[in-house]
C-alpha cells in the first residue's frame, strides 16, 4: 500500500496521485469517519469521500484531497494500519517530504529511506537508497511508521528534500524514481517535471491549508537533530 496524505511540499499526495493516474488504478474503497471534516469532493458531478483508496490486485494507494486535521491523525492512522493487517498486505510504503530551508538551491532533491525493521533497512541499502540515520519525522508518515513497527507490519518511508511552503512536483518525481528501486512501479515522471508550475498553481490552496496543520504538528522539528545524538 502506498500512503500519500498531504504533507510537506505535498510530495506524497503528488507522487501517489501521479502513480494512480499513470497506472489507471480504480477506486476500491474510501474512508468514512465522524472525526473527518464534513467535506465531500465532487467528481463529474457526484459526491465522493475526500479520503479514498485506489488499486488493483498488486498495489493499493491511499490519498486524501483534503488536509486531515492534526488532532485526528492518530486514530485515522491506527485505523489504516489495522485495515492493512486485515487485508494481509505485504508492505506499506509511505511517501512524503522533509523540509529543506535551502531547497531553492537544490537541483536534484535527495530521497532518504527509513524502515520498520533492520531487514528492510538492509534491503534499502542494497537497492542504493540513502538511509536517514538520525532525525525527527512528524506527521502522517511518522505515525504510520510508528504503528506499523508496533504491529510488526513491514513498512518503508521514502522522504524527499522538499519545499516546506510550496507544492514540490520535482521532489515527488525524485520519490517515484526511488520507489521504482523497491517495487515494480515503472511510471514516467516527465509530466511532473514539465508541468511543475501548473501543478504548483493547482495545488496552492490545499498547500496553504496543509501548512497551517503542519504548524500545529510542530513540523519544524524535522529541521532538528535529536539532542541524544548531539555531540
N, C-alpha and C positions, 0 to 999 in steps of 0.2 A: 504494500500500500504506500502510495505517495501522499505526503501531507504538505499542503501549500496554503496555509492560512495567512492572512495579511500580517506583515511583519516589516522589519527594516527594509526599505527600498522596494517593498512588495515583491522581493525576489522569489519567494516560494510560490506566491499567487501567480506571478507572470510565468514562471517556468512550468508550473503544473498545468495552468490553463493552456499554454502553448502545446504541451505534450498531449493533452486531451483533444485539442483541435487537430493536430497533425496525425494522431493515431486513430481519429474518429471514434473515440470512446463514447459509449452510450450511457445516459443516466440510468443508474440502477438502484439508488437509494437516496434518502435525504434525512437530515437531522431535524427532529421536531422536539422542542422542549419549551416549557413555560419560562425558563430562565433566559431564553434568547430574546433579543429586541423584537418588538411587534412589527416586523417588516416582512413584506412579500416582494419578490422580484418578478417583474413582468417580462416574459419572453414570448414573442409572437402573440401578444395579447392575452396570455394565460399566466396566472399567478404561480410562482414556484417558491419553494423554500430557498433562502439565500445560502444555506449550507448543504451542499449536495455531494454525492459520490458518483463518479463515473467509472466505467471499467469494461473489461472483457474477461475471458477465462484466465488470463495470465496476470493482469495488472488492474488495480483499482486506484483511484485518485480522489482525495478529499480536498475540496476547495470551498471557500466562502466568499461571497460577493459583498458582504458587509463586515465591518470590524466587530470582532467578538469582544465585549467588554471585559476588562481585566478581572473584575470580581467573579465572573462566571467561567473563566478559563479552566480552573482546576476541575470542577465536576464534569465539564464537557470533555476534557482530555482524558479523564479517567474513564468516561463512558466510551470514548473512541478506542482506548486500549482494550476494554472489556469486549467490545464488538469485534476487534481484530482477533482476540483469543477465541471467541465463539465461532468465527469463520475459519479458524486454524490457518491463518495466513503465515507464510514462511518468514516474512521480514517486513519491517516498517522503515521507510526512507523519508526522512523529514528534510525538506528543502527550505533554506532561508538565507538571511544575510547577517553580516556583522558590521556594525557602523565603523567607518574609517574617516577620521577628520580630514585626511588629505586625499580623499577619493578622487577629486578632480585631477590630481597629478598621476593617477594610476591608469595606464592604458589598457592593460590586461589584468583584471581582478584575479587574485588568488582565491582558490577554494580550499577550505580546510575540512577535514573529516573528524568525526568522533563517533564512538560506538558504545553499545551497551555491554560489551564483554571483550576480553582480551583476544579471543579468537577472531572476532570481527575486526579489531584493530590491526591484527596481523594481516588479515586479508586486504584491508585498505592499503597498508604499506606495500604489499606485494603488487597491488594494482597501480602503484605510483601516486596515491592520494596523500597529500601532505596532512599530517596529523596536528590537531590543535592540542598541544601538550598541557597548557595551563590557561586559566582564564575563567570568566563568568559567561554563562549563557542565560538569557532572560526571554520569557515569552512562550508561545505555543510549543516550539521545538524543545525548550528546556523541560517543560512539564511532560511532554511526550517521551523524552529520553528517560526522565526520572521514573515514570510509571512503567515503561517497558522494562527497564532494568530491574525494578522491584518485582515485576511479574514474569521475569525470565523470557520476555518476548524479544527476539533478535531485532535490533534497531540500529540504524545508522543515520547520522545527521550530516548533511553537506551544507556548509555555510560559506558564502562568497563575500569578499570585501565589497561593501556597498555604500551608497549614499544613505545617510540617516533620514533626510527630509524629502527625497525625491524618488519617484519610481525609477528603478535601475534595470532596464532590459538587458544591458550588456552584462551585468552581474548574473542575471537569470540565464543568459546564454552560456556563460562560463560554468554555471552549476550543472546545466544539462550535459555539457561535454564531460564533466567529471562523473556524472551519473551513468553515462554510457560505458564507463570503465567497469562498473559494478554489476549492472543488469543490462539485458539486451533491449535497450531503448534507443534506437537509432533515429534521431529526429534532426532535421535540418534547422539550424538556428539563424540562418542568414536573414530571415524576415525580422527577427528581434533586433539585429544589428542595423539593418537598413531603415527600419521604421521606428527607431528609438524615440525620436522627438514626438512622433504621433502617439506612441504608446504612453509617453510621459504626460502628454496633454489629456489623454482619455482617462487616465487613472489619477489625476491630480486631486480630485475630491476625496476618493477613498484613501489616498495617501495622507491628506490633511486630517481626516478622522482617525486614521491609524496612528498618526504622530501623537495625538492627544492621549490615546490609550497607552502608547509606548512610554510616555512621560509618567503615567500613573503606575506602570510596572517598574519604573526606575531602570529603564533600558540602558541608560547611560553607564550603568555599572559594567557593561561589556567593554568599555574603554580601559577598565582597571585590571590589575593583576591581584589575585588573592593575596592577602597580607602574609599568609603562612609561607609563601614562596618568595617573598621579597627579602633579598639579602641585606 
